[in-house]
Amino acid sequence: MVCANCKQKIENKDAFCPHCGKSSKRRDTVFEVIVRQAIAKAPWRQICRSAMEENEITEEDILKEVESRGFNRDDLSKK
C-alpha cells in the first residue's frame, strides 16, 4: 500500500509510515469492518478473506474481538 501523506510504499501491517511517521489506520479500519460483518452474521470468512490476508488479520483475531464485545463466537456465520 502507499502512505496517504508522503506517497511512499509501506507494508500493510505498518501502523506508521517508516518514511514520514504518519499514522496508517488502514488495518484498524479493515479490522473493524470485518468485526462488524461477523457480528451481523454475514459470511465474513468468505467475503473478507483477501482483506484479512493482506492485513495479516486472523480468524482468531476477529473471533476474540467479537467475544470481547459480548457476542458468542458460536452464533456467528460458519460460511
N, C-alpha and C positions, 0 to 999 in steps of 0.2 A: 504494500500500500504506500501511499505518498502522504507526507506531512501536509496538512492544510495550511500551515504557516509558511514553511520555507521551501516546500515542494520537493524535498529530498526523499529518497526511498527509505522507508523504515519497515521493520518487521511488524506483523500484525500483533504480536504479543507485547510489543513495547508500550509501556504506559506513558513514556515521554519520548519525544524525538531526541535521538542522540546527537543531532546536529544543532538544533536551536533550543532544545529544552521544553518546547511547547507540549502540553498535555495531549495525549492521544486517547480519546474516550470511546473509540470505536468498539473495542472489545466489551466495555461495560454496557454500551448500548445494545450490541448484539446479544449479550448475555441476558439482559432484561427482556428483550423481545422474545427470546426462546423460553424463558421462565413463564412469561405471560401466555405463550402458546400452550405450554404444558398445563398450566392452571386452567385454561379454557378447554382442556381435553381435546385439543386439535392433534392431528398426527404429527407432532413436533419432531419426533425422531427422523421421520422421512423428510418432512418439509425443510428442516434446519440442518440436515446432515453436513452439507458442504460448508455452511457458515460456521458450524461447530469445529470442523476440521481446520478451516482457515484461521480461526481464532483460538485454537487449542483449548476448546471447551469440551469437557467430557460429559457423558450422560450422567455420571455420578455427581458432577458439579451441579447440574441442573436439579437432580433429584434432592440433593441436600438443601439447596436454596428453597425449593418448593416446600419441603418439610419445615424449614425454619420459618416459613410464613404461615404455618398452621394447616397445611394441606397434607393428605395422606398419599404417599407415592403409589400405593396400590390402586388408588382411584383414577390415576392418570391413564390416558390412552396408551395402549400397548402397541399401537401401529408405528 
